[in-house]
Amino acid sequence: PPTVPPPPGPPAHGSLSLHRAYLRSPLGLLRLGQLALGAVFWVTVAAHKYEGAAHFALFAAVLVWLLTLALFGLSLLGRWELVPWLGSRWLLTNLVHDLALGVGLYAAATGIMGHKAKQRSFCNLPGYSQHCLYSAYLSASICGGITACLYLFSGLYCLSRRCQDQRDIV
């Protein structure tokens, strides 16, 4: 039997290339820092025994980290127009992500881990022989606080661009 040609594919959007101006911009550099410190935060929590509210801290950190990774990837490739409804409002999307999710959830996660570190501060004494989670919780709390500050800076950067009536993230 005769072969049927395959159906036409989706229209080509052009070749994929890195949006180098974004990578060198303050927002691109802040995103790299957020991804690095966010990964340190959740890996530190996940690598140690955790219970109670630390589950929420880990969930919040991983959720924000994955959303940041998606924003970074789409921005780096210049493909934010592929996101329905949000692509046409990319600067506003980044602003809301940074201030509401990034700062809000990382501040909560930092508070949780700081509280857990304070609860375990007794085991930081010399001569304590049991496994101590104080250092892990304190490290996660410090990383979370710095990460929340990075989200605040990137949110303020997006807000300043928005107030200057600019529509693009770079």
C-alpha positions, 0 to 999 in steps of 0.5 A: 500500500502507498505510504501516507506522509506524516502530518505537518509538525508545529510551526517552527519558532526559530532556533534555540539560543541562549539569551546572553543579555539575561544571563549577564543581567542583575536578574539572571545573576540573582536567579543563579544565586537563588538556585544555588543557595536554594539547592543547598537549603533543601539538600541540607534539610533532606540529607538529615533526619527531619520531622514536624514543620521541617516537612513544610520547610522542605516542601516550600524550598523545593517548590520555590526552587523548581518554579525558579528553575522553570523561570530561569530556563524560560528566561534564559532561552527567551521562550516565556511567550510559550507560557499561556497568559503569563508569558505576556506578563513576564515581568509581573510574573517574575515580580509576584514569584519573587516577592510572594513565593520566594520571600514569603515561603523562604522566610517561613522556611527559615523561621521554621529551621531557625526554631528547630535549631534553637530547640536543638541548641542543647546538643551543641555543648562539648561532650554531648555524645548523641547525634546532633542536628543543630548544625544542619538546622542552623546551616539550613536557616542561614542559607534560607535567610540569604536566599530570601534576601536574594528573592527580595532583591530580585523582586525589587529589581523587577518592581523598579523596572515595572515602575519605570514602565519597562515591560521586559526583564532585561 
